[in-house]
């Protein structure tokens, strides 16, 4: 059972997410909060596996609460992507993924399952436009990326393009265990805490706009 906490100052958003999640037999919504202060108390009390966290909230916004919440749970930011600075701050704060408030049931469920499995959803339709703009600077962290082995580079590129572990297995014809081993090595080499940061490092380095090889 995946235990989920919902944090959003809009009652209708929490209600909609709760109805979708609770309808799945493998997911249970264990609590809700309307601001960052209550979210931290909720997380400490319930120890959820995944937290869906809004960015703009009263008392304490999602970005301010994020570093404390990621010590307890995997956190998916719920956003409308109307401010690039918010997204950059969420990446820096250790968010495991992003979700639009108007995401459909399938994407919501997929995001929660992915985060719970340590395979955070990085949907191309949601984040690649945000990550790809990081390539405009070019060169940041390029030395670290250059230190990846050939197979690690292949895996990291696919992560940066939003592929899940299972999709990476299929594309590279390798086992799930091998993918996870490569991901652990990639995180160490790139100084990344999670898949989102792997993707960010790859785009920042500028290599995603070059042919692989």
C-alpha positions as CSV (number, residue, x, y, z in Angstrom):
1,X,0.0,0.0,0.0
2,X,1.4,3.4,-1.0
3,X,0.6,6.0,1.6
4,X,0.1,9.5,0.2
5,X,-0.4,13.0,1.8
6,X,-2.0,15.8,-0.1
7,X,-0.9,19.4,0.5
8,X,-2.7,22.2,-1.3
9,X,-4.6,25.3,-0.1
10,X,-7.4,24.6,-2.6
11,X,-10.0,22.2,-1.2
12,X,-11.2,21.2,-4.6
13,X,-7.7,20.2,-5.7
14,X,-7.2,18.0,-2.6
15,X,-10.7,16.5,-3.0
16,X,-10.1,15.7,-6.7
17,X,-6.8,14.1,-6.1
18,X,-8.1,12.2,-3.1
19,X,-11.0,10.7,-5.0
20,X,-8.7,9.5,-7.8
21,X,-6.0,8.1,-5.5
22,X,-8.4,6.4,-3.0
23,X,-10.1,4.6,-5.9
24,X,-6.9,2.7,-6.5
25,X,-6.6,-0.4,-4.2
26,X,-2.8,0.0,-3.9
27,X,-2.9,3.7,-2.7
28,X,-4.2,5.2,0.5
29,X,-4.5,9.0,1.2
30,X,-3.4,9.2,4.9
31,X,-3.8,12.9,5.4
32,X,-4.3,16.4,4.0
33,X,-2.9,19.8,4.7
34,X,-3.6,23.3,3.4
35,X,-0.3,25.0,4.1
36,X,3.4,24.1,4.6
37,X,3.3,24.4,8.4
38,X,0.6,21.8,8.7
39,X,2.3,19.7,6.0
40,X,5.4,19.3,8.1
41,X,3.4,18.2,11.1
42,X,1.4,15.8,9.0
43,X,4.5,14.3,7.4
44,X,6.1,13.8,10.8
45,X,2.9,12.2,12.2
46,X,1.9,9.9,9.3
47,X,5.3,9.3,7.6
48,X,3.7,9.0,4.1
49,X,5.6,7.4,1.2
50,X,4.7,10.2,-1.1
51,X,3.6,13.8,-0.7
52,X,1.9,15.9,-3.4
53,X,3.0,19.4,-2.5
54,X,1.6,22.7,-3.9
55,X,4.0,25.6,-4.4
56,X,1.9,28.6,-3.5
57,X,0.3,28.3,-0.1
58,X,-0.3,30.5,3.0
59,X,1.9,30.5,6.2
60,X,4.7,28.5,4.5
61,X,4.8,27.8,0.8
62,X,5.8,24.5,-0.8
63,X,9.3,25.6,-1.7
64,X,10.1,26.6,1.9
65,X,8.7,23.4,3.3
66,X,10.3,21.2,0.6
67,X,13.7,20.6,2.2
68,X,12.1,19.4,5.5
69,X,9.6,17.2,3.7
70,X,12.1,15.5,1.5
71,X,13.9,14.2,4.7
72,X,10.7,12.2,5.4
73,X,9.1,11.3,2.1
74,X,9.3,11.5,-1.7
75,X,7.8,14.8,-2.8
76,X,6.1,15.6,-6.1
77,X,5.6,19.3,-6.7
78,X,2.1,20.3,-7.9
79,X,2.5,23.3,-10.1
80,X,1.1,25.2,-13.1
81,X,4.7,26.0,-14.3
82,X,3.9,29.7,-14.5
83,X,7.3,30.7,-13.0
84,X,10.6,29.2,-14.1
85,X,12.3,30.3,-10.9
86,X,9.9,28.2,-8.9
87,X,10.8,25.1,-10.9
88,X,14.5,25.8,-10.5
89,X,14.1,26.2,-6.7
90,X,12.1,22.9,-6.5
91,X,14.8,21.1,-8.4
92,X,17.4,22.5,-6.0
93,X,15.2,21.5,-3.0
94,X,15.2,17.8,-3.9
95,X,11.7,17.4,-5.5
96,X,11.3,14.0,-7.1
97,X,8.9,15.1,-9.8
98,X,6.4,17.6,-11.1
99,X,2.7,17.3,-11.8
100,X,0.2,19.8,-13.3
101,X,-2.8,20.6,-11.2
102,X,-5.1,19.6,-14.1
103,X,-3.3,16.2,-14.7
104,X,-5.6,13.4,-15.6
105,X,-6.1,10.3,-13.4
106,X,-3.6,8.2,-15.3
107,X,-0.7,10.6,-14.9
108,X,-1.5,11.3,-11.3
109,X,-1.5,7.6,-10.4
110,X,1.7,7.0,-12.5
111,X,3.5,9.9,-10.7
112,X,2.6,8.5,-7.3
113,X,3.6,4.9,-8.1
114,X,6.9,6.1,-9.7
115,X,7.9,8.2,-6.7
116,X,7.0,5.4,-4.3
117,X,9.3,3.1,-6.3
118,X,12.1,5.5,-6.5
119,X,11.5,5.9,-10.2
120,X,10.3,9.5,-10.2
121,X,8.1,10.5,-13.1
122,X,9.7,13.1,-15.3
123,X,7.1,13.5,-18.0
124,X,8.4,15.0,-21.2
125,X,5.2,17.0,-21.6
126,X,5.7,18.6,-18.1
127,X,9.4,19.0,-17.6
128,X,11.6,18.7,-20.7
129,X,10.8,22.2,-21.8
130,X,11.9,23.4,-18.4
131,X,15.0,21.3,-18.3
132,X,16.0,22.0,-21.9
133,X,16.2,25.7,-21.3
134,X,19.0,24.9,-18.8
135,X,21.0,23.9,-21.9
136,X,21.1,27.5,-23.1
137,X,23.8,28.3,-20.6
138,X,25.8,25.2,-21.7
139,X,28.8,23.7,-20.2
140,X,27.8,23.7,-16.5
141,X,28.9,20.4,-15.0
142,X,30.2,19.1,-18.4
143,X,33.3,17.6,-16.8
144,X,31.2,15.4,-14.5
145,X,29.1,14.2,-17.4
146,X,32.2,13.5,-19.4
147,X,33.3,11.2,-16.6
148,X,30.3,8.8,-17.2
149,X,31.0,5.5,-18.9
150,X,29.4,4.9,-22.3
151,X,26.5,2.9,-20.8
152,X,26.0,5.3,-17.9
153,X,25.8,8.1,-20.5
154,X,23.1,6.1,-22.4
155,X,21.1,5.6,-19.2
156,X,21.5,9.3,-18.1
157,X,20.3,10.6,-21.5
158,X,17.2,8.5,-21.3
159,X,16.5,9.6,-17.8
160,X,16.9,13.2,-19.0
161,X,14.3,12.5,-21.8
162,X,11.8,11.3,-19.3
163,X,12.1,7.5,-19.6
164,X,11.1,5.3,-16.7
165,X,13.4,2.4,-15.5
166,X,11.2,-0.1,-17.4
167,X,11.5,1.9,-20.6
168,X,15.2,2.2,-20.2
169,X,15.4,-1.6,-19.9
170,X,13.5,-2.0,-23.1
171,X,15.4,0.5,-25.1
172,X,18.9,-0.6,-24.0
173,X,18.1,-4.4,-23.6
174,X,19.4,-4.5,-20.1
175,X,17.8,-5.8,-16.8
176,X,16.1,-3.7,-14.2
177,X,18.8,-4.4,-11.7
178,X,21.4,-3.2,-14.2
179,X,19.5,0.0,-14.7
180,X,19.3,0.6,-11.0
181,X,23.0,0.0,-10.6
182,X,23.8,2.4,-13.4
183,X,21.5,5.0,-11.8
184,X,23.3,4.7,-8.5
185,X,26.7,5.2,-10.1
186,X,25.4,8.1,-12.2
187,X,24.0,9.9,-9.1
188,X,27.4,9.6,-7.4
189,X,29.3,10.8,-10.5
190,X,27.0,13.8,-11.1
191,X,26.4,14.7,-7.5
192,X,22.7,14.2,-8.0
193,X,20.2,13.3,-5.3
194,X,17.5,11.9,-7.6
195,X,16.4,11.4,-11.2
196,X,15.2,14.9,-11.5
197,X,18.7,16.2,-10.7
198,X,20.3,13.7,-13.1
199,X,18.1,15.1,-15.8
200,X,18.9,18.7,-14.8
201,X,22.7,17.9,-14.8
202,X,22.5,16.4,-18.3
203,X,20.6,19.4,-19.7
204,X,22.8,21.9,-17.9
205,X,25.9,20.3,-19.4
206,X,24.7,21.0,-22.9
207,X,25.2,17.3,-24.0
208,X,21.5,16.8,-24.6
209,X,21.7,19.0,-27.7
210,X,24.5,17.0,-29.2
211,X,24.5,13.6,-30.9
212,X,25.2,10.7,-28.6
213,X,28.4,9.1,-29.5
